[in-house]
Amino acid sequence: MTDESRTYEVFNLDDISERFPPDPESVARHRAEILVKSDTLRIVLMTALKGAILHEHSAPGPITVQPLEGKFTFTIDGEPRQLGVGEIAVVAPGIRHAVRCDEDGAFLLTIAHMSRKPDPGGN
């Protein structure tokens, strides 16, 4: 969704959530909409239906998970914790984590790729 030639971007997350809901017929029951994608940063809006699961995995860089609507069980290193609107989880690189959607909702996922070096040529 971003135009890499711009120096800034402003997103209305409520509008985007409404435009890109998860497909209730899909097995996954969640949808990922990439808002920002660069060599060193990804920002993804995740919309999910109750019962959706993102199975345990890890990320190459630090991440944040910030619920915008609904409630989620965010399991970090085997420890479940419920996250809701107004909370944010910050997780170090390589830490195993999983997400279960406890209510229909949306969260903002930010992934930093610390090991990557920006391409000076912009390619």
C-alpha positions as a Markdown table, in Angstrom:
| # | Residue | x | y | z |
|---|---|---|---|---|
| 1 | Met | 0.0 | 0.0 | 0.0 |
| 2 | Thr | 2.9 | 2.4 | 0.4 |
| 3 | Asp | 4.6 | 4.4 | -2.3 |
| 4 | Glu | 8.3 | 4.1 | -1.6 |
| 5 | Ser | 9.0 | 7.4 | -3.3 |
| 6 | Arg | 7.1 | 9.2 | -0.6 |
| 7 | Thr | 8.8 | 10.4 | 2.5 |
| 8 | Tyr | 5.8 | 9.8 | 4.7 |
| 9 | Glu | 2.5 | 8.0 | 4.8 |
| 10 | Val | -0.6 | 8.4 | 6.9 |
| 11 | Phe | -3.0 | 5.5 | 7.4 |
| 12 | Asn | -6.5 | 5.4 | 8.7 |
| 13 | Leu | -6.5 | 1.9 | 10.3 |
| 14 | Asp | -10.2 | 1.8 | 10.9 |
| 15 | Asp | -10.9 | 2.4 | 7.2 |
| 16 | Ile | -8.3 | -0.2 | 6.2 |
| 17 | Ser | -9.7 | -2.8 | 8.6 |
| 18 | Glu | -13.2 | -2.3 | 7.2 |
| 19 | Arg | -11.9 | -2.6 | 3.6 |
| 20 | Phe | -9.9 | -5.7 | 4.2 |
| 21 | Pro | -11.9 | -8.0 | 6.5 |
| 22 | Pro | -10.9 | -11.7 | 6.7 |
| 23 | Asp | -12.9 | -14.1 | 4.5 |
| 24 | Pro | -15.3 | -16.0 | 6.8 |
| 25 | Glu | -15.1 | -19.0 | 4.4 |
| 26 | Ser | -11.3 | -19.3 | 4.6 |
| 27 | Val | -9.7 | -21.9 | 6.7 |
| 28 | Ala | -7.3 | -19.4 | 8.2 |
| 29 | Arg | -10.0 | -16.9 | 9.3 |
| 30 | His | -7.5 | -14.1 | 9.3 |
| 31 | Arg | -6.1 | -11.7 | 6.7 |
| 32 | Ala | -2.8 | -9.8 | 6.5 |
| 33 | Glu | -2.6 | -6.4 | 4.7 |
| 34 | Ile | 0.9 | -5.0 | 4.3 |
| 35 | Leu | 0.9 | -1.3 | 5.0 |
| 36 | Val | 4.7 | -0.7 | 4.9 |
| 37 | Lys | 7.4 | -3.0 | 3.3 |
| 38 | Ser | 11.0 | -1.9 | 3.2 |
| 39 | Asp | 14.4 | -3.6 | 3.7 |
| 40 | Thr | 14.3 | -3.0 | 7.4 |
| 41 | Leu | 10.6 | -2.6 | 8.4 |
| 42 | Arg | 7.3 | -4.3 | 7.9 |
| 43 | Ile | 4.0 | -3.0 | 9.2 |
| 44 | Val | 1.0 | -5.3 | 8.7 |
| 45 | Leu | -2.6 | -4.9 | 9.6 |
| 46 | Met | -4.0 | -8.2 | 10.6 |
| 47 | Thr | -7.8 | -8.7 | 10.7 |
| 48 | Ala | -9.1 | -11.9 | 12.3 |
| 49 | Leu | -12.3 | -13.7 | 13.1 |
| 50 | Lys | -12.9 | -15.3 | 16.5 |
| 51 | Gly | -11.1 | -18.6 | 16.6 |
| 52 | Ala | -8.4 | -17.7 | 14.1 |
| 53 | Ile | -4.9 | -19.0 | 15.0 |
| 54 | Leu | -1.5 | -17.9 | 13.9 |
| 55 | His | 0.6 | -20.9 | 14.9 |
| 56 | Glu | 3.8 | -20.7 | 16.8 |
| 57 | His | 6.7 | -19.1 | 14.9 |
| 58 | Ser | 9.5 | -16.6 | 15.4 |
| 59 | Ala | 10.6 | -13.5 | 13.6 |
| 60 | Pro | 14.1 | -12.4 | 12.5 |
| 61 | Gly | 13.8 | -9.1 | 14.2 |
| 62 | Pro | 12.0 | -7.5 | 17.1 |
| 63 | Ile | 8.2 | -7.3 | 16.7 |
| 64 | Thr | 5.3 | -5.5 | 18.3 |
| 65 | Val | 1.7 | -6.6 | 18.4 |
| 66 | Gln | -0.9 | -3.9 | 19.2 |
| 67 | Pro | -4.6 | -4.8 | 19.2 |
| 68 | Leu | -6.8 | -2.2 | 17.6 |
| 69 | Glu | -10.1 | -4.0 | 18.1 |
| 70 | Gly | -11.1 | -7.2 | 19.8 |
| 71 | Lys | -9.1 | -9.5 | 22.2 |
| 72 | Phe | -6.3 | -11.9 | 21.4 |
| 73 | Thr | -4.3 | -14.5 | 23.3 |
| 74 | Phe | -0.7 | -13.8 | 22.6 |
| 75 | Thr | 1.6 | -16.7 | 23.6 |
| 76 | Ile | 5.2 | -15.7 | 24.1 |
| 77 | Asp | 7.7 | -18.4 | 24.8 |
| 78 | Gly | 4.9 | -20.7 | 25.9 |
| 79 | Glu | 3.3 | -18.2 | 28.3 |
| 80 | Pro | -0.2 | -17.1 | 27.2 |
| 81 | Arg | -1.4 | -13.5 | 27.9 |
| 82 | Gln | -4.6 | -11.9 | 26.8 |
| 83 | Leu | -4.1 | -8.6 | 24.9 |
| 84 | Gly | -6.7 | -6.0 | 24.2 |
| 85 | Val | -7.1 | -2.5 | 22.9 |
| 86 | Gly | -4.7 | -0.1 | 24.5 |
| 87 | Glu | -2.0 | -2.7 | 25.1 |
| 88 | Ile | 1.1 | -3.6 | 23.1 |
| 89 | Ala | 3.5 | -6.6 | 23.2 |
| 90 | Val | 7.1 | -6.2 | 22.3 |
| 91 | Val | 9.0 | -9.3 | 21.5 |
| 92 | Ala | 12.8 | -9.8 | 20.9 |
| 93 | Pro | 14.1 | -11.5 | 17.7 |
| 94 | Gly | 13.9 | -15.2 | 17.6 |
| 95 | Ile | 11.4 | -15.7 | 20.4 |
| 96 | Arg | 8.6 | -18.2 | 19.6 |
| 97 | His | 5.1 | -16.7 | 19.7 |
| 98 | Ala | 1.6 | -17.5 | 18.6 |
| 99 | Val | -1.7 | -15.6 | 18.4 |
| 100 | Arg | -5.3 | -16.8 | 18.9 |
| 101 | Cys | -8.2 | -14.5 | 18.2 |
| 102 | Asp | -10.7 | -14.5 | 21.1 |
| 103 | Glu | -13.1 | -12.0 | 19.5 |
| 104 | Asp | -13.4 | -10.7 | 16.0 |
| 105 | Gly | -10.8 | -8.0 | 15.7 |
| 106 | Ala | -7.7 | -6.4 | 14.3 |
| 107 | Phe | -4.1 | -5.8 | 15.4 |
| 108 | Leu | -1.1 | -4.0 | 14.0 |
| 109 | Leu | 2.0 | -6.1 | 13.6 |
| 110 | Thr | 5.4 | -4.3 | 13.3 |
| 111 | Ile | 8.5 | -6.3 | 12.3 |
| 112 | Ala | 12.0 | -4.8 | 12.3 |
| 113 | His | 14.7 | -6.5 | 10.3 |
| 114 | Met | 17.8 | -5.5 | 12.2 |
| 115 | Ser | 20.1 | -7.8 | 10.3 |
| 116 | Arg | 19.2 | -6.3 | 6.9 |
| 117 | Lys | 21.0 | -3.3 | 5.5 |
| 118 | Pro | 19.0 | -0.8 | 3.4 |
| 119 | Asp | 19.8 | -0.9 | -0.3 |
| 120 | Pro | 21.4 | 2.4 | -1.1 |
| 121 | Gly | 20.3 | 2.1 | -4.7 |
| 122 | Gly | 16.7 | 1.7 | -3.7 |
| 123 | Asn | 16.3 | -1.6 | -5.5 |
